[in-house]
Amino acid sequence: LMGLGGGAGGTLLGSGPSFSPVTATGGFIHDFEDGTKKYRAHIFINPGNFVVTDGGADITYLLVGGGGGAGGNAQSGGGGAGGLRTNLAGVEDAASSPLTISDSFPVEGTPGSPKTYPIVIGMGGYGGSGQPQYSSPKFLGQNGESSTLSDPTNTPANVVATGGGAGQGYDPTAPGGTPGGSGG
């Protein structure tokens, strides 16, 4: 699953040594090739279900929580980016620190007995209000929502990318932004 901040998207890919042909529905479907390997991506831009109707595989996922909203006045801090979760090898941050987790995510289904994997794509947070009477604390934005990839046999969600922290507007009496997938 590949989710982009602000709830913009998600992709599920079949890959790895246990890959076998999989028939599935859900999201926007895109087929592509990398050399001699063929892949099918399921891209989610809204919450939905990835339904495996035949076959099984370990999927590759990239999941990002919704970004936090900025503070609400002229000297505001920006909201934090949504957190990232992936089992795609080689993903690093700007400081070359690895971001890949080693969790496999097997999916399977059979004709007449499909299996549904719920997908939640977190929305980005609203920006803070420029009117202090409508914000609590004053001028604070809203945290982004978390994105999740779930296996119905393991609840709650197996993979969670935390939403980004909200930004704070300028107010010397307020505590500042909030923590999240990354801080506001």
C-alpha positions as CSV (number, residue, x, y, z in Angstrom):
1,L,0.0,0.0,0.0
2,M,1.4,3.4,-0.9
3,G,-0.4,6.3,0.8
4,L,0.6,9.9,0.1
5,G,0.2,12.6,2.8
6,G,-3.1,14.2,3.2
7,G,-4.9,11.0,2.2
8,A,-3.8,11.2,-1.4
9,G,-3.1,7.6,-2.3
10,G,-2.1,4.0,-1.6
11,T,-0.7,1.1,-3.6
12,L,-0.6,-2.6,-3.0
13,L,2.0,-4.7,-5.0
14,G,2.5,-8.4,-5.2
15,S,6.1,-9.3,-5.0
16,G,8.8,-11.5,-3.3
17,P,9.8,-15.1,-3.5
18,S,6.3,-16.4,-2.5
19,F,4.6,-14.4,-5.3
20,S,2.0,-16.2,-7.3
21,P,-0.7,-14.8,-9.5
22,V,-3.3,-13.0,-7.5
23,T,-6.8,-11.9,-8.5
24,A,-7.9,-8.9,-6.5
25,T,-10.1,-5.9,-6.7
26,G,-10.0,-2.5,-4.9
27,G,-8.6,1.0,-5.6
28,F,-7.3,2.1,-9.0
29,I,-5.5,-0.8,-10.7
30,H,-2.3,-0.2,-12.7
31,D,-0.2,-3.0,-14.3
32,F,3.4,-2.4,-15.1
33,E,6.7,-4.2,-15.8
34,D,10.2,-3.9,-14.4
35,G,12.4,-5.9,-16.7
36,T,10.9,-9.4,-16.9
37,K,8.8,-9.0,-13.7
38,K,5.1,-8.0,-14.0
39,Y,3.3,-6.2,-11.2
40,R,-0.2,-5.0,-10.4
41,A,-0.6,-1.9,-8.2
42,H,-3.8,-1.1,-6.3
43,I,-3.8,2.6,-5.6
44,F,-6.2,4.0,-2.9
45,I,-7.0,7.7,-2.7
46,N,-10.0,7.1,-0.4
47,P,-10.8,4.5,2.2
48,G,-11.8,1.2,0.6
49,N,-11.2,-2.6,0.5
50,F,-8.5,-4.7,-1.1
51,V,-10.3,-7.9,-1.9
52,V,-8.3,-11.0,-2.8
53,T,-10.6,-13.4,-4.8
54,D,-7.9,-16.0,-5.8
55,G,-4.3,-16.8,-5.0
56,G,-1.9,-15.5,-2.4
57,A,1.3,-13.4,-2.1
58,D,3.4,-11.3,0.3
59,I,2.5,-7.7,-0.7
60,T,4.7,-4.7,-0.7
61,Y,3.1,-1.6,0.9
62,L,3.9,2.0,1.4
63,L,1.5,3.8,3.7
64,V,1.6,7.5,4.7
65,G,-0.6,9.3,7.2
66,G,-2.4,12.5,6.4
67,G,-0.4,15.7,6.9
68,G,-1.1,18.1,9.8
69,G,-2.8,21.5,9.3
70,A,-0.8,24.7,9.6
71,G,-1.5,27.3,12.3
72,G,-4.1,30.0,11.7
73,N,-2.4,33.4,11.5
74,A,0.3,35.3,9.7
75,Q,3.2,33.9,11.8
76,S,2.1,30.3,11.9
77,G,4.1,27.1,12.0
78,G,3.5,24.5,9.3
79,G,1.8,21.2,10.0
80,G,4.0,18.1,10.1
81,A,4.1,15.5,7.4
82,G,2.2,12.2,7.9
83,G,4.2,9.3,9.3
84,L,5.5,6.6,6.8
85,R,5.3,2.8,7.1
86,T,6.7,0.5,4.4
87,N,8.3,-2.9,3.9
88,L,9.9,-1.8,0.6
89,A,13.6,-2.3,0.9
90,G,16.0,0.7,0.7
91,V,13.7,3.5,1.7
92,E,15.6,6.2,3.6
93,D,15.0,9.7,5.0
94,A,17.0,12.8,4.0
95,A,19.7,11.9,6.6
96,S,20.1,8.4,5.0
97,S,18.5,6.7,8.0
98,P,16.5,3.5,7.0
99,L,12.7,3.8,7.1
100,T,12.0,0.2,6.0
101,I,10.4,-2.1,8.4
102,S,10.7,-5.9,7.9
103,D,7.1,-6.9,8.4
104,S,5.8,-9.1,5.7
105,F,2.1,-8.8,4.8
106,P,0.7,-12.0,3.3
107,V,-2.7,-11.9,1.5
108,E,-4.8,-14.7,0.2
109,G,-8.2,-15.6,-1.1
110,T,-10.0,-18.4,-2.9
111,P,-12.9,-18.5,-5.4
112,G,-16.1,-18.5,-3.4
113,S,-14.3,-17.4,-0.3
114,P,-12.6,-14.0,-0.9
115,K,-10.7,-12.2,1.8
116,T,-11.2,-8.5,2.4
117,Y,-8.4,-6.2,3.7
118,P,-9.7,-2.8,4.8
119,I,-7.7,0.3,3.8
120,V,-8.0,3.7,5.5
121,I,-6.3,6.7,3.9
122,G,-6.0,9.4,6.5
123,M,-7.1,12.9,5.5
124,G,-5.0,15.9,6.1
125,G,-5.8,18.2,9.0
126,Y,-7.6,21.5,8.6
127,G,-5.5,24.7,9.1
128,G,-6.1,26.7,12.2
129,S,-8.6,29.6,12.3
130,G,-7.3,33.1,12.1
131,Q,-10.0,33.9,14.7
132,P,-8.7,32.9,18.2
133,Q,-12.2,32.3,19.5
134,Y,-12.7,29.4,17.0
135,S,-9.4,27.6,17.9
136,S,-8.4,25.7,21.0
137,P,-5.7,26.5,21.9
138,K,-5.6,29.7,19.9
139,F,-4.7,29.5,16.2
140,L,-3.8,25.7,16.4
141,G,-4.3,23.6,13.3
142,Q,-5.7,20.1,13.3
143,N,-3.6,16.8,13.3
144,G,-3.7,14.7,10.2
145,E,-5.5,11.4,10.4
146,S,-3.7,8.1,10.5
147,S,-3.7,5.7,7.5
148,T,-4.1,1.9,8.1
149,L,-3.8,-1.4,6.4
150,S,-5.7,-4.2,8.2
151,D,-5.9,-7.9,8.1
152,P,-9.4,-9.0,9.3
153,T,-7.9,-11.9,11.2
154,N,-5.6,-9.5,13.2
155,T,-7.4,-6.6,14.7
156,P,-6.8,-3.7,15.3
157,A,-5.0,-2.7,12.2
158,N,-1.7,-4.4,11.4
159,V,0.1,-1.4,9.9
160,V,-0.5,2.2,11.0
161,A,1.1,5.4,9.6
162,T,0.4,8.1,12.1
163,G,-1.1,11.5,10.9
164,G,1.2,14.6,11.0
165,G,1.1,17.0,13.9
166,A,-0.7,20.3,13.7
167,G,1.1,23.7,13.5
168,Q,0.6,26.5,15.9
169,G,-0.1,30.1,15.0
170,Y,1.8,32.9,16.7
171,D,0.6,33.3,20.2
172,P,3.0,33.8,23.1
173,T,0.6,32.2,25.6
174,A,0.1,28.9,23.6
175,P,2.2,25.8,24.0
176,G,3.2,25.3,20.3
177,G,2.4,22.6,17.7
178,T,1.5,19.0,18.4
179,P,3.4,15.7,17.9
180,G,2.4,13.2,15.3
181,G,3.9,11.3,12.4
182,S,6.2,14.2,12.4
183,G,5.8,17.3,14.7
184,G,4.0,20.5,13.7
